[in-house]
C-alpha cells in the first residue's frame, strides 16, 4: 500500500476544510471498500481524513413523516432501526441482503452510496485495460468476461455495474442525499446522484470535489405494507447481485394506485423502470399485468457475450418481486 497522511476531524466543517487543504485526499469512514482498494493499488490517495468522530450517526424522524439516516450510521444499525423497519422495510431487506454481518457492522450509509464497481478488470491492477481505473486505457470487459456486467446505460468506455443493494431501495424510495461542501449545503435526489459511465467512467457520482455526504433523507412513504427486495446471486450470502429488484406498491383493494420498480446489477446506477411503473398504476393486480410491466421494463436492454441471461433473469425477477410485494405470489 502506498504511504499516506492521516488526519482525524471532529466536525463536518473542519473535515470539509481539511479535504480542501490536502491534495489527493479522501474521506475515511467505515473503510470497507476504500481500504481494500488501497491495499491492491486501485485507490492511491495521498491523505485520508478520518470522519468517524463526526456527529453524523443519528437516525431520526423528520417532521414531514420521513426519516433522516445519518451518513455515518452503520448499515446494521440502519437496517435494524425501528423507524426503518416500520416505515421502510424495503430498505431494511435490501441492506441485510448485502455483504456480511461483519461488513454491515462497519460500513456506513454514506460509504454504501460511494461503493465502487466490483468489475474484476477494475479491481485487479494486473489488467492494463480499464477506463474507470486508468482513463484512456480501454475496457477489458467489453470483449472479455462480462457475465456480471451491465445491460442498460452502458457506453463504449465502460459497462460496469453499481454494486450496492441499499441504493436500489433508496432509488425506489426517492431518497435525497444531503451534502456539505466548500460552497455550503445542497441536496441531490438519488436519481441524480450516481452517473452513467458515458465518456468519463472514472466518475461514479455527481459529487463535487471536497463534498461530504451528511445524511440520506427519506420522504414519507406509502409503500411500507407492500414492498419486496429480490436479490438473485450466485450464492445466498456475501455475494453481489446478478440482478436485483426493488418493488413497491401502493394499493387500494387490489388496484395499484402507485408503484416503484428499480433494478440493481444491471447498470452503472440503480435502474428505475418508470414506463413499467406507469403500466402498473391504476390497474388491478394480475399476473398478466406484472408480465406486461416486466416486458416493458426490459425494453432497450443491450447485452454482451456472457450476460444475455440477465434479460430473462430480470424479467422473471420483476414478476416475482411484484407478486410478493402485492401478496399474490
Ligand atoms: Fe473498467 Fe468499466 Fe471496463 Fe470494467 S467495465 S474494465 S470498470 S472500464
Boltz pocket constraint, residues with backbone or C-beta under 6 A from the ligand:
constraints:
  - pocket:
      binder: B
      contacts: [[A, 117], [A, 119], [A, 120], [A, 121], [A, 122], [A, 129], [A, 130], [A, 131], [A, 132], [A, 133], [A, 138], [A, 139], [A, 140], [A, 141], [A, 142], [A, 157], [A, 158], [A, 159], [A, 160], [A, 201]]
      max_distance: 6.0
